Amino acid sequence: MKEYYKSEMVRGEMQEMSELQQFCLRSINMFPALSPEKKLDYFVKLKQLIEKQQIFYARLKLSDDPDAKMLLQNLAQAALMFGAEPNDDINQMFKSLLQKIYVMKSKAEADVG
């Protein structure tokens, strides 16, 4: 096992993010059929996922571990594949995503209430 991934905290965070990702993927596949309450739950979980990813990214940036640095490079490459520009600020991307989720969650709350 790579050194960075030996940390109990890192493994726990990655497991939580994986579970949230799986929930979000299952939910988005049937999103139109979800009840307003389930849609709201989706946005809550999606927000949690993005926040966890943001924290994980910050920890990677602070780490001197070679495995963390490699993962950071892999994440930057993945962001490029999803449309980011080479000089885009990843933290700004997280903030933008969270703002969009806030708007969609507010609309879902209006449907519930």
C-alpha distances in whole Angstrom, upper triangle without the diagonal:
4,6,8,7,7,10,12,15,12,11,15,16,14,15,19,19,18,21,23,23,24,27,28,27,29,32,33,33,36,37,41,41,40,42,42,41,38,38,38,35,33,34,33,29,29,30,27,25,26,26,22,21,24,22,19,20,22,19,17,20,21,17,17,14,13,10,13,16,14,14,18,19,18,19,22,23,23,25,27,27,28,31,30,32,30,32,31,30,27,28,32,30,29,32,34,32,33,36,37,35,38,40,39,39,42,44,42,43,47,47,46,48
4,6,6,7,10,13,14,12,11,15,16,14,16,19,19,18,22,23,23,24,27,28,28,30,32,33,34,37,37,41,42,40,42,42,41,38,38,37,35,33,33,32,29,28,29,26,24,25,25,21,20,22,20,17,18,19,16,14,17,18,14,14,10,9,7,10,12,11,11,14,16,15,17,20,20,20,23,25,25,27,29,28,29,27,29,29,27,25,26,29,28,27,30,32,30,31,35,35,34,36,39,38,38,41,43,41,43,46,46,45,48
4,5,5,8,11,13,11,11,15,16,15,17,20,20,20,23,24,24,26,28,29,29,32,34,34,36,38,39,42,43,41,43,43,41,39,39,38,35,34,34,32,29,29,29,26,24,25,24,21,20,21,19,16,17,18,15,13,16,15,12,11,8,9,7,9,12,12,12,15,17,17,18,21,22,22,24,26,27,28,31,29,30,28,29,29,27,25,25,29,28,27,30,32,31,31,35,36,34,36,39,39,38,41,43,42,43,46,47,46,48
4,6,6,10,10,8,9,12,12,12,14,17,17,17,20,22,21,23,26,26,27,29,31,31,33,36,36,40,41,38,40,40,38,36,35,35,32,30,30,29,26,26,25,23,21,21,21,17,16,18,16,12,13,14,11,10,13,12,9,10,6,8,6,6,10,10,10,12,14,15,15,18,19,20,21,24,25,26,28,26,27,25,26,26,24,21,22,25,25,23,26,29,27,27,31,32,31,33,36,35,35,38,40,39,40,43,43,43,45
4,5,8,9,6,6,10,10,9,11,14,14,14,17,19,19,20,23,24,24,27,29,29,31,33,34,37,38,36,38,38,36,33,33,33,30,28,29,27,24,24,24,22,19,20,20,16,16,18,16,12,14,16,13,11,15,15,12,13,10,11,8,9,12,12,11,13,16,15,16,19,20,20,22,24,25,25,28,27,28,27,28,27,25,22,23,26,25,23,26,29,27,27,31,31,30,32,35,34,33,37,38,37,38,41,42,41,43
4,6,9,7,7,10,12,12,13,16,17,17,19,21,22,23,25,27,27,29,31,32,33,36,36,40,40,38,40,40,38,35,36,35,32,31,31,29,26,27,27,24,22,23,22,19,19,20,18,15,17,18,15,14,18,17,14,15,12,13,11,12,15,15,14,17,19,19,19,22,24,23,25,28,28,29,32,30,32,30,31,30,28,25,26,29,28,26,29,32,30,30,33,34,32,34,38,37,36,39,41,39,40,44,44,43,45
4,5,5,6,9,10,11,12,14,15,16,18,20,21,23,25,26,27,29,30,31,33,35,35,39,40,37,39,39,36,34,34,33,30,29,29,27,24,25,25,21,20,21,20,16,17,18,16,13,16,16,12,13,16,15,12,14,12,14,12,12,15,16,15,17,20,19,19,22,24,24,25,28,29,29,31,30,32,30,30,29,27,24,24,28,27,25,27,30,28,28,31,32,31,32,36,35,34,37,39,38,38,42,42,41,43
4,6,5,6,9,10,10,12,14,15,17,18,20,21,23,24,26,27,29,30,32,34,34,38,38,35,37,37,34,32,32,31,28,27,28,26,23,24,23,20,19,21,19,16,17,19,16,14,17,17,14,15,18,17,15,17,15,18,15,15,18,19,17,19,22,22,21,24,26,25,26,30,30,30,33,31,33,32,32,31,29,25,25,28,28,25,27,30,28,27,31,32,30,31,35,34,32,35,38,36,36,40,40,39,41
4,6,5,6,9,10,11,12,14,15,17,18,20,21,22,24,26,27,28,30,32,32,36,36,33,35,34,32,30,30,29,26,25,25,23,20,21,20,17,16,18,16,12,14,15,12,10,14,14,11,13,16,15,14,16,15,17,15,14,17,18,16,17,21,20,19,22,25,23,24,28,28,28,30,29,31,30,30,28,26,22,22,25,25,22,24,27,25,24,27,29,27,28,31,31,29,32,35,33,33,37,37,36,38
4,5,5,6,9,10,11,12,14,15,16,18,20,21,22,24,26,27,29,31,31,34,35,33,34,34,32,29,29,28,25,24,24,22,20,20,20,16,15,16,15,11,12,14,11,8,11,12,10,10,14,14,12,14,12,15,12,10,14,15,12,14,17,17,16,19,21,20,21,24,25,25,27,26,28,27,27,26,23,20,20,23,22,20,22,25,23,23,26,27,25,27,30,30,29,32,34,32,33,37,37,36,38
4,6,5,6,9,10,10,12,14,15,16,18,20,21,23,24,26,27,29,29,33,34,31,33,33,31,28,29,28,25,24,24,22,19,20,20,17,15,17,17,13,13,16,14,11,14,16,13,13,17,17,15,18,15,17,13,13,16,16,14,16,19,18,17,21,22,21,22,25,25,25,28,27,29,29,29,28,26,22,22,26,24,22,25,27,24,24,28,28,26,28,31,30,29,32,34,32,33,37,37,36,38
4,5,5,6,9,10,11,12,14,15,17,18,20,21,23,24,26,28,28,32,32,29,31,31,28,26,26,25,22,21,22,20,17,18,18,15,13,16,15,11,13,15,13,11,15,16,14,15,18,18,17,20,18,20,17,15,19,19,16,18,21,20,19,22,24,22,23,27,27,26,29,28,31,30,30,29,26,23,22,25,24,21,24,26,23,23,26,27,24,26,29,28,27,30,32,30,30,34,34,33,35
4,5,5,6,9,10,11,12,14,15,16,18,20,21,22,24,26,26,30,30,28,29,29,26,24,24,23,20,19,19,17,15,15,15,12,10,12,11,8,9,12,10,8,11,13,11,12,16,16,15,19,17,19,16,14,17,18,14,16,19,18,16,19,21,19,20,24,24,23,26,25,27,27,27,25,23,19,18,22,20,17,20,22,20,19,23,24,21,23,26,25,24,27,29,28,28,32,32,31,33
4,5,5,6,9,10,10,12,14,15,16,18,20,21,22,25,25,29,29,27,29,29,27,24,24,24,21,19,20,18,15,15,16,13,10,12,13,9,9,12,11,9,11,14,12,12,16,17,16,19,17,18,14,13,16,16,12,14,17,15,14,17,19,17,18,22,21,21,24,23,26,25,26,24,22,19,19,22,20,17,20,22,20,20,23,24,21,24,27,26,25,28,30,28,29,33,33,32,34
4,5,5,6,9,10,11,12,14,15,17,18,20,21,23,24,28,28,25,27,28,25,23,23,23,19,18,19,18,14,15,16,13,11,14,14,11,12,15,14,12,15,17,16,16,20,21,19,22,20,21,18,16,20,19,16,18,21,18,17,21,22,20,21,24,24,23,26,26,29,29,29,27,26,22,22,25,23,20,23,24,21,21,25,25,22,24,27,26,25,28,30,27,28,32,32,30,33
4,5,5,6,9,10,11,12,14,16,17,18,20,22,22,26,26,23,25,25,22,20,20,19,16,15,16,14,11,12,13,10,8,12,12,8,10,13,13,11,15,17,16,17,20,21,20,23,22,23,20,18,21,21,17,19,22,20,18,21,23,20,21,24,24,23,26,25,28,28,29,27,25,21,20,23,21,18,20,22,19,18,22,22,19,21,24,23,21,25,26,24,25,29,29,27,29
4,5,5,6,9,10,10,12,14,15,16,18,20,20,24,24,22,24,24,22,19,19,19,16,14,15,14,10,10,11,9,6,9,10,7,7,11,11,10,12,15,14,15,18,19,19,22,21,22,19,17,19,19,15,16,19,17,15,18,19,17,17,21,20,19,22,21,25,25,26,23,21,18,17,20,18,15,18,19,16,16,19,19,17,19,22,21,20,23,25,23,24,28,28,27,29
4,5,5,6,9,10,10,12,14,15,17,19,19,23,24,22,24,24,23,19,19,20,17,15,16,16,12,12,14,12,9,12,13,11,10,14,15,13,15,18,17,17,20,22,21,24,22,22,19,18,20,19,16,17,20,17,15,19,20,17,18,21,20,19,22,22,26,26,27,25,24,20,20,23,20,18,21,22,18,18,22,21,19,22,24,22,21,25,26,24,26,29,29,28,31
4,5,5,6,9,10,11,12,14,16,17,18,22,21,19,21,22,20,17,17,18,14,13,15,14,10,11,13,11,9,13,14,12,13,16,16,15,18,20,20,20,23,25,24,27,25,26,22,21,24,23,19,21,23,21,19,22,23,20,21,24,23,22,25,25,29,29,30,28,26,22,22,24,22,19,22,23,19,19,22,22,19,21,24,22,20,24,25,22,24,27,26,25,28
4,5,5,6,9,10,10,12,14,16,16,19,20,17,19,19,17,14,14,14,11,10,11,10,6,7,10,8,6,10,11,10,11,14,15,14,16,19,19,20,22,24,24,27,26,27,23,21,24,23,20,20,23,20,18,21,22,19,19,23,22,20,23,23,26,27,28,25,24,20,20,22,19,16,19,19,16,15,19,18,15,17,20,18,17,20,21,19,20,24,23,22,25
4,5,5,6,9,10,10,12,15,15,18,19,17,20,20,19,16,15,16,13,11,12,12,9,8,11,10,7,10,12,11,11,14,15,14,16,19,19,19,22,24,24,27,25,26,22,21,23,22,18,19,21,18,16,19,19,16,16,20,18,17,20,20,24,25,26,23,23,19,19,21,18,16,18,19,15,15,19,17,15,18,20,18,17,21,22,20,22,25,24,24,27
4,5,5,6,9,10,11,13,14,18,18,16,19,20,19,15,15,16,14,11,14,14,10,11,14,13,10,13,16,14,14,18,19,18,19,22,23,22,25,27,27,30,28,28,24,23,25,24,20,22,24,21,19,22,22,18,19,23,21,19,22,23,27,28,30,27,26,23,23,24,21,19,22,22,18,19,22,20,18,21,22,20,19,23,23,21,23,26,25,24,27
4,6,5,6,9,10,11,12,15,15,13,15,16,15,11,12,13,10,8,11,11,8,9,12,11,10,13,15,14,15,18,19,19,21,24,24,24,27,29,29,32,30,31,27,26,28,27,23,24,26,23,21,24,25,21,21,25,23,21,24,25,28,30,31,28,27,24,24,25,22,19,22,22,18,18,20,19,16,18,20,17,16,20,20,18,19,23,21,20,24
4,5,5,6,9,10,10,13,14,12,15,15,14,11,10,12,10,6,9,10,7,6,10,11,9,11,14,14,14,17,19,18,20,22,23,24,26,28,28,31,30,30,27,25,27,26,23,23,25,22,19,22,22,19,19,22,20,18,21,22,25,27,28,25,24,21,21,22,19,17,19,18,14,15,17,15,13,16,17,14,14,18,18,15,18,21,20,19,23
4,5,5,6,9,10,13,14,13,16,17,17,13,13,15,13,10,12,14,11,10,14,14,12,14,17,16,16,19,21,20,21,24,25,25,27,29,30,32,31,31,27,26,27,26,22,23,24,21,19,22,22,18,18,21,19,17,20,21,25,27,28,26,25,22,23,23,20,18,21,20,16,17,20,18,15,19,20,17,17,21,20,18,21,23,22,22,25
4,6,5,7,9,12,12,11,14,16,16,12,12,14,12,10,13,14,12,12,16,16,14,16,19,19,19,22,24,23,24,27,28,28,30,33,33,35,34,34,30,29,31,29,26,27,28,25,23,25,25,21,22,25,22,20,23,25,29,31,32,29,29,26,26,27,24,22,24,23,19,20,22,20,17,20,21,18,18,21,21,18,21,23,21,21,25
4,5,6,6,9,9,8,11,12,12,8,8,11,9,7,10,12,10,10,14,15,14,16,18,19,19,21,23,23,24,27,28,29,31,33,33,36,35,35,32,30,32,31,27,28,29,26,24,26,26,23,23,25,23,21,23,25,29,31,32,29,29,25,26,26,23,21,22,21,18,18,20,17,15,17,18,15,14,18,17,14,17,19,17,17,21
4,5,5,8,10,9,12,13,14,11,9,12,12,8,10,13,12,10,14,15,14,15,18,19,19,21,23,23,24,27,28,28,30,33,33,36,35,35,32,30,31,30,26,27,28,25,23,24,24,21,20,23,21,18,20,22,26,28,30,27,27,24,24,24,21,19,21,19,16,17,18,16,13,17,17,13,14,17,16,14,17,19,18,18,22
4,6,8,9,10,14,15,16,13,12,15,15,11,14,17,15,14,17,19,17,18,22,22,21,24,26,26,27,30,31,30,33,35,36,38,37,36,33,32,33,31,28,29,29,26,24,26,26,22,22,24,22,19,22,24,28,30,32,29,29,26,27,27,24,23,24,23,19,20,22,19,17,20,20,17,18,21,19,17,20,22,20,21,24
4,6,6,7,10,13,14,11,10,14,13,11,14,16,15,15,18,20,19,20,23,24,24,26,28,28,29,32,33,33,35,38,38,41,40,40,36,35,36,35,31,32,33,30,28,30,29,25,25,28,25,22,25,27,31,33,35,32,32,29,29,29,26,25,26,24,21,22,23,20,18,20,20,16,17,20,18,15,19,20,18,18,22
4,5,5,9,10,11,9,7,11,11,9,11,14,14,13,16,18,17,18,21,22,22,24,27,27,28,31,32,32,34,37,37,40,39,39,36,34,36,35,31,31,32,30,27,29,29,25,24,27,25,22,24,26,29,32,33,30,30,27,27,27,24,22,23,22,18,19,20,17,15,17,17,13,13,16,14,12,15,17,14,15,19
4,6,8,10,12,10,9,12,14,12,14,17,17,16,19,21,21,22,25,26,26,28,30,31,31,34,36,36,37,40,41,44,43,43,40,38,39,38,35,34,35,33,30,32,32,28,27,29,27,24,26,28,31,34,36,32,32,30,30,29,26,25,26,24,21,21,22,18,17,19,17,14,15,17,14,12,16,16,13,15,18
4,7,9,11,9,9,13,14,13,15,18,18,18,21,22,22,24,26,27,27,30,32,32,33,36,37,37,39,42,42,46,44,44,41,39,41,40,36,36,38,35,32,34,34,30,30,32,30,27,29,31,35,37,39,35,35,32,33,32,29,28,28,27,23,24,24,21,19,21,20,16,17,19,16,14,16,17,14,15,18
4,6,8,6,6,9,10,9,12,14,14,15,18,19,19,21,23,24,25,27,29,30,31,33,35,35,37,39,40,43,42,43,40,38,39,38,35,35,36,34,31,33,33,30,29,32,30,27,29,30,34,37,38,34,34,31,31,30,27,26,26,25,22,21,22,19,17,18,18,14,14,16,14,11,14,15,12,12,16
4,5,5,6,9,10,11,13,14,15,16,19,20,21,23,24,26,27,29,30,31,33,35,36,37,39,41,42,45,44,45,42,40,42,41,37,37,39,36,34,36,36,32,32,34,33,29,31,33,36,39,40,36,35,33,32,31,29,27,27,26,23,22,23,20,18,18,18,15,13,15,13,10,12,13,10,9,13
4,5,5,6,9,10,11,12,14,15,17,19,20,21,23,24,26,27,29,30,31,33,35,36,38,40,41,44,44,44,42,39,41,40,37,36,38,36,33,35,36,32,31,34,32,29,30,32,35,38,38,34,34,31,30,29,27,25,25,24,21,20,20,18,15,15,15,12,10,12,10,6,8,9,6,6,9
4,5,5,6,9,10,11,12,14,15,17,18,20,21,23,24,26,27,29,30,32,33,35,36,38,39,43,42,43,40,38,40,39,36,36,38,36,32,34,36,32,31,34,33,30,31,32,36,38,38,35,34,31,30,29,27,25,25,24,21,20,20,19,15,16,16,13,11,12,12,8,8,11,9,6,10
4,5,5,6,9,10,10,12,14,15,16,18,20,21,22,24,26,27,28,30,31,33,35,36,37,41,40,41,37,35,37,37,33,33,35,33,30,32,33,29,29,32,30,27,29,30,34,36,37,33,32,29,28,28,26,23,24,23,20,19,20,18,15,16,16,13,11,14,13,9,11,13,11,10,13
4,5,5,6,9,10,10,12,14,15,17,18,20,21,23,25,26,27,29,30,31,33,35,36,40,39,40,37,34,36,35,32,32,33,31,28,30,31,27,26,29,28,24,26,27,31,33,34,30,29,27,26,25,23,21,21,20,17,16,17,15,12,13,13,10,8,11,10,7,9,11,10,9,13
4,5,5,6,9,10,11,13,14,16,17,19,20,21,23,24,26,27,29,30,32,34,35,38,38,39,36,34,35,35,32,31,33,31,28,30,31,28,27,30,29,25,27,28,31,34,34,30,29,26,25,24,22,20,20,19,16,14,15,14,10,11,12,9,6,9,9,5,6,10,9,8,11
4,5,5,6,8,10,11,12,14,15,17,18,20,21,22,24,26,27,28,30,32,33,37,36,37,34,32,34,34,30,30,32,30,27,29,30,27,26,29,28,25,27,28,31,33,34,30,29,26,24,25,22,20,20,20,17,15,17,15,12,13,14,12,9,12,13,9,10,13,13,11,14
4,5,5,6,9,10,10,12,14,15,16,18,20,21,22,24,26,27,28,30,31,35,34,35,32,29,31,31,27,27,29,27,24,26,27,24,23,26,25,22,24,25,28,30,31,27,26,23,22,22,20,17,18,18,14,13,15,14,10,12,13,10,9,12,13,10,12,15,14,13,16
4,5,5,6,9,10,10,12,14,15,16,18,20,21,22,24,25,27,29,30,34,33,34,31,29,30,30,27,26,28,26,23,25,26,23,21,25,24,21,22,23,26,29,29,25,24,21,20,19,17,15,15,15,11,10,12,10,6,8,10,7,6,9,10,8,10,13,13,13,15
4,6,5,6,9,10,11,12,14,15,17,18,20,21,23,24,26,27,29,32,32,33,31,28,30,30,26,26,28,27,24,26,27,24,23,26,26,23,25,25,28,30,30,26,24,21,20,20,18,15,15,16,13,11,13,12,9,9,12,10,7,11,13,10,11,14,15,14,16
4,5,5,6,9,10,10,12,14,15,16,18,20,21,22,24,26,27,30,30,31,28,25,27,27,24,24,26,24,21,24,25,22,21,25,24,21,24,24,27,29,29,25,24,20,19,20,18,15,16,17,13,12,14,14,10,12,15,13,11,14,16,13,14,18,18,17,19
4,5,5,6,9,10,11,12,14,15,16,18,20,21,23,25,26,29,29,29,27,24,26,26,22,21,24,22,18,21,22,19,18,21,21,18,20,20,23,25,25,22,21,17,17,17,15,12,13,13,10,9,12,11,8,10,13,11,10,13,15,13,15,18,18,18,20
4,5,5,6,9,10,10,12,14,15,17,18,20,21,23,24,28,28,29,27,24,25,26,22,21,24,22,19,21,23,20,18,22,22,19,21,20,23,25,25,21,19,16,15,15,13,10,11,12,9,6,10,10,7,8,11,11,9,12,14,13,14,17,18,18,20
4,6,5,6,9,10,11,12,14,15,17,18,20,21,23,26,26,27,25,22,24,25,21,20,23,22,19,21,23,20,19,23,23,20,23,22,25,26,26,23,20,17,15,17,15,12,13,14,12,9,13,13,10,12,15,14,12,15,18,16,17,20,21,20,22
4,5,5,6,9,10,10,12,14,15,16,18,20,21,24,24,25,22,19,21,22,18,18,20,19,15,18,20,17,16,20,20,17,20,19,23,24,24,21,19,15,14,16,14,11,13,14,11,10,14,14,11,13,16,15,14,18,19,18,19,22,23,22,24
4,5,5,6,9,10,10,12,14,15,16,19,20,23,23,24,22,19,20,21,17,16,19,17,14,16,18,15,14,18,18,15,17,16,19,21,20,17,15,12,11,12,10,7,9,11,8,7,11,11,9,12,15,14,14,17,19,18,19,22,23,23,25
4,5,5,6,9,10,11,12,14,15,17,19,22,22,24,22,19,20,21,18,17,20,19,16,17,20,18,16,20,21,19,20,19,21,22,22,18,16,13,11,12,12,8,9,12,10,8,12,13,11,12,16,16,15,17,20,19,20,23,24,24,25
4,5,5,6,8,10,11,12,14,15,17,20,20,21,19,16,18,19,16,15,18,17,14,17,19,17,16,20,21,19,21,20,23,23,23,20,17,14,12,15,14,10,12,15,13,11,15,16,14,16,19,19,18,21,23,22,23,26,27,26,28
4,5,5,6,9,10,10,12,14,15,19,18,19,17,14,16,16,13,12,15,14,11,13,16,14,13,17,17,16,18,16,19,19,19,17,14,11,10,13,11,8,11,14,11,11,15,16,14,16,19,19,19,22,24,23,24,27,28,28,30
4,5,5,6,9,10,11,13,14,18,18,20,18,14,16,17,14,12,15,15,12,13,16,15,13,17,18,17,18,16,18,18,18,15,12,9,7,10,10,6,9,12,11,10,13,15,14,16,19,19,19,21,24,24,24,27,29,28,30
4,5,5,6,9,10,11,12,16,17,19,17,13,15,17,14,13,16,17,14,15,19,17,16,20,21,20,22,19,21,21,20,18,15,12,10,13,13,10,12,15,14,13,16,18,17,18,22,22,21,24,26,26,26,29,31,30,32
4,5,5,6,9,10,11,14,14,16,14,10,12,14,11,10,14,14,11,13,16,15,15,18,20,19,21,19,21,20,20,18,15,12,11,15,14,12,14,17,16,15,19,20,19,21,24,24,23,26,28,28,28,32,32,32,34
4,5,5,6,9,10,13,13,15,13,10,11,12,9,7,11,11,9,10,14,13,12,16,17,17,18,16,17,17,16,14,12,9,9,12,12,10,13,15,15,15,18,19,19,21,24,24,24,26,29,28,29,32,33,33,35
4,5,5,6,9,12,13,15,15,11,12,14,12,10,13,15,12,13,17,16,15,18,21,20,21,18,19,18,17,15,12,10,9,12,13,11,13,16,16,16,19,21,20,21,24,25,25,27,30,30,30,33,35,34,36
4,5,5,6,10,11,13,12,9,10,13,11,10,14,15,13,15,18,18,17,20,22,22,23,21,22,21,20,19,16,13,12,16,17,14,17,20,19,19,22,24,23,24,27,28,27,30,32,32,32,36,37,36,38
4,5,5,8,8,10,9,5,7,9,8,6,10,11,10,12,15,15,15,18,20,20,21,19,20,18,18,17,15,12,13,16,16,15,18,20,20,20,23,24,24,26,29,29,29,31,34,33,34,37,38,38,40
4,6,8,10,11,11,8,7,11,10,7,10,13,11,12,15,16,15,18,20,20,21,18,19,16,16,15,13,11,11,15,15,15,17,19,20,20,23,25,24,26,29,30,29,32,34,34,35,38,39,39,41
4,7,9,12,12,9,9,13,12,10,13,16,15,15,19,20,19,21,24,24,25,22,22,20,19,19,16,14,14,17,18,17,19,22,22,22,25,27,27,28,31,32,31,34,36,36,37,40,41,41,42
4,5,8,9,6,7,11,11,10,13,15,15,16,19,20,20,22,24,25,26,23,24,21,21,21,18,17,16,20,21,19,22,25,24,24,27,29,29,30,33,34,33,36,38,38,38,42,43,42,44
4,6,9,7,7,11,12,11,13,16,16,17,19,21,22,23,25,27,28,25,25,22,22,22,20,19,19,23,23,23,25,28,27,28,31,32,32,34,37,37,37,39,42,41,42,45,46,46,48
4,5,5,6,9,10,11,13,14,15,17,19,20,21,23,25,26,28,25,26,23,23,24,22,20,21,24,24,23,26,28,28,28,32,33,32,34,37,37,37,40,42,41,42,45,46,46,48
4,5,5,6,9,10,11,12,14,15,17,18,20,21,23,25,26,24,24,21,22,23,22,20,21,25,24,24,27,29,28,29,32,33,33,35,38,38,38,41,43,42,43,46,47,47,49
4,5,5,6,9,10,10,12,14,15,16,18,20,21,23,25,23,24,21,22,23,21,19,21,24,23,22,26,28,26,27,31,32,31,33,36,36,36,39,40,40,41,44,45,44,46
4,5,5,6,9,10,10,12,14,15,16,19,20,21,23,21,22,19,20,20,18,16,17,21,20,19,22,24,23,24,27,28,28,30,33,33,33,35,37,37,38,41,42,41,44
4,5,5,6,9,10,11,13,14,15,17,19,20,22,19,19,17,17,18,17,15,17,20,20,19,22,24,24,25,28,29,29,31,33,34,34,37,38,38,39,42,43,43,45
4,5,5,6,9,10,11,12,14,16,17,19,20,19,19,17,18,18,18,16,18,21,20,20,23,25,24,26,29,29,29,31,34,34,34,37,39,38,40,43,43,43,46
4,5,5,6,9,10,10,12,14,15,17,19,17,18,16,18,17,17,14,16,19,18,17,21,22,21,22,26,26,26,28,31,30,31,34,35,35,36,39,40,40,42
4,5,5,6,9,10,11,13,14,15,17,15,16,13,14,14,13,11,13,16,15,15,18,20,19,21,23,24,24,26,29,29,29,32,34,34,35,38,39,39,41
4,5,5,6,9,10,11,13,14,16,14,14,11,13,14,14,12,15,17,16,17,20,21,21,23,25,26,26,29,31,31,31,34,36,35,37,40,41,41,43
4,5,5,6,9,10,11,13,15,13,15,13,15,15,15,13,16,18,16,17,20,21,20,22,25,25,25,28,30,29,30,33,34,34,36,39,39,39,42
4,5,5,6,9,10,11,13,11,13,12,14,13,12,10,12,15,13,13,17,17,16,18,21,21,21,24,26,26,26,29,31,30,32,35,35,36,38
4,5,5,6,9,10,11,9,10,8,10,10,10,8,12,13,12,13,16,17,16,19,21,21,22,25,26,26,28,30,31,32,34,36,37,37,40
4,5,5,6,9,10,9,10,9,12,12,13,11,15,16,14,16,19,19,18,21,23,23,24,27,28,28,29,32,33,33,35,37,38,39,41
4,5,5,6,9,9,11,11,14,13,14,11,15,16,13,14,18,17,16,19,21,20,21,24,25,25,26,29,30,30,32,34,34,35,38
4,5,5,7,5,8,9,11,9,10,8,12,12,10,11,15,14,13,16,18,18,18,21,23,22,24,27,28,28,30,32,33,34,36
4,5,5,5,6,7,10,9,12,11,14,14,12,14,17,16,16,19,21,20,21,24,25,25,27,29,30,30,33,35,35,36,39
4,6,7,9,10,14,13,15,13,17,17,14,16,19,18,17,20,22,20,21,25,25,25,27,30,30,30,33,34,34,36,38
4,6,9,11,14,12,14,12,15,15,12,13,16,15,13,17,18,17,18,21,22,21,23,26,26,26,29,31,31,32,35
4,7,10,12,10,13,12,15,14,11,14,16,14,14,17,18,17,19,22,22,21,24,26,26,27,30,31,32,33,36
4,7,8,6,9,9,12,11,9,12,14,13,13,16,17,17,19,21,22,22,24,26,27,28,30,32,33,34,36
4,6,5,9,10,13,12,11,14,16,15,16,19,20,19,22,24,24,25,27,29,30,31,33,35,36,37,39
4,6,9,10,13,13,13,16,18,17,18,21,22,22,24,26,27,28,30,32,33,34,36,38,39,40,42
4,6,9,12,11,12,15,16,16,18,20,21,22,24,26,26,28,30,31,32,34,35,37,38,40,41
4,6,9,8,8,11,12,12,14,16,17,18,20,22,23,24,26,27,29,30,32,33,35,36,38
4,5,5,6,9,10,11,13,15,16,17,19,20,22,23,24,26,28,29,30,32,34,35,36
4,5,5,6,9,10,11,12,14,15,17,18,20,21,22,24,26,27,28,30,32,33,34
4,5,5,6,9,10,11,12,14,15,17,19,20,21,23,25,26,27,29,31,31,32
4,5,5,6,9,10,10,12,14,15,17,19,20,21,23,24,25,27,29,30,31
4,5,5,6,9,10,11,12,14,16,17,18,20,22,23,24,26,27,29,30
4,5,5,6,9,10,11,12,14,15,16,18,20,21,22,24,26,26,28
4,5,5,6,9,10,10,13,14,15,16,19,20,21,23,25,25,26
4,5,5,6,9,10,11,13,14,15,17,19,20,22,23,25,26
4,5,5,6,9,10,11,12,14,16,16,18,20,21,22,24
4,5,5,6,9,10,10,12,14,15,16,18,20,21,22
4,5,5,6,9,10,11,13,14,15,17,19,20,21
4,5,5,6,9,10,11,12,14,16,17,19,20
4,5,5,6,8,10,10,12,14,15,16,18
4,6,5,6,9,10,10,12,14,15,16
4,5,5,6,9,10,11,13,15,15
4,5,5,6,9,10,11,13,14
4,5,5,6,9,10,10,12
4,5,5,6,9,10,10
4,5,5,6,9,10
4,5,5,6,9
4,5,5,6
4,5,5
4,6
4
